[in-house]
Every structure is written in C-alpha cells, then in structure tokens.
Amino acid sequence: MSLNRKKSLKLKRRLLFILILLLLWFNHKEIGRHLYPFPHQELVYHYAQANNLDPLFVAAVIKSESNFNDRATSPKGARGLMQIMPTTGDWISRKMGAGPLSPEQLFNVETNISLGTWYLADLLREFNGDIVLAIAAYNAGRGNVKSWLNSQHWTGEHKTIDQIPFYETRQYIRRVLWNYKVYHYLYGTGEPMLKLPVS
C-alpha cells in the first residue's frame, strides 16, 4: 500500500471516529433513555405527585430495585417494581385505609407504585426529608437505620455511608443516588426536588 493511500485511510478513520463522536454527542440523551428507560411514567408521576415526591426519584428507586421488571421477586420475597415485602405491603395498605393486601397484588404495577411511593414519602417524613436516610431505610428497614444512628454506628451522612454495617445498603444508597442524577439529567428540568448530598 502506498504512503498516500495509508494517509488517506488514516484520515478517513479519524473523520469517521469524529463523526461517530458527534452523533453520540447530539443523541446522547436519546441513547441514555434507552439505557435508562422510564416505563409507567403516567402512574409514577400521578402517585409521586399524590405523595409529594419527585417522580424522578421514584424512577431511580424502581430502576435500582427491579430495573422496571414488574414480576421481579427477590430471594427474600420482595415483589414487583418497587420490591415491596408482602408484610410491608400489607402494613402500608392498612395504613392507607385500603385494608389487607395479598402478596400477589404486589405484582400489579399500579398497586406497587401506589404503595411504594406512600412508603418512600413516609420514610422521608420520618427522617426529616433526608434522602440518604430514607434510601437506607427503604433498603435496610427504618428500625436498622434508627439503631445505627442511636448507637452512633453511623452518623447518617452521605460521606460516612461506609460506616453502615450492611454492604448491600451502602451499595444501594450509591446506586439510587446515581440513578436519581441520571434520571434527572435525562428526563428532568430545573433543580431536583430532593436535595442531593455533595459527593
């Protein structure tokens, strides 16, 4: 191959690479939405608004919990989009005044989102709007979080989440916060409703 043909081929490859980068840049949100889809938006927005929550925070929790798989079941028995334990779902349902709830009902998308958003809002109220504490409690249970705080095992701050004794909860907090940032970037406008901790 002649030197001129090699240079021409190199130039074409560089131009193609630049073109691909430009296409990615101008379509990055569209590409991002394929990686971070937002099914059931209407229901999420409805129940988030009813519970005074940021729907993009709810989407981040669903992405972290089930990756939007409404038939998801955890090894511990949590069910549906927001991975609600049957006993917790029944407790929430009774608190909401809807009466007893069968475990199978947790696979219903609307029921699951309704219960999950109510529960998230309840945790945020209990922990004075602290998103990190609410996320920790959603994963590990409010009793564990209160115990860690009372025993000073964890300060409750984002910068000290490595103090949390449950590895799964530490990773869960990081994942939800990351997903919240991504969902806000891809689907949101303005500032997030919930105050994100400074990393």
Disulfide bonds with the S-S distance in Angstrom:
none
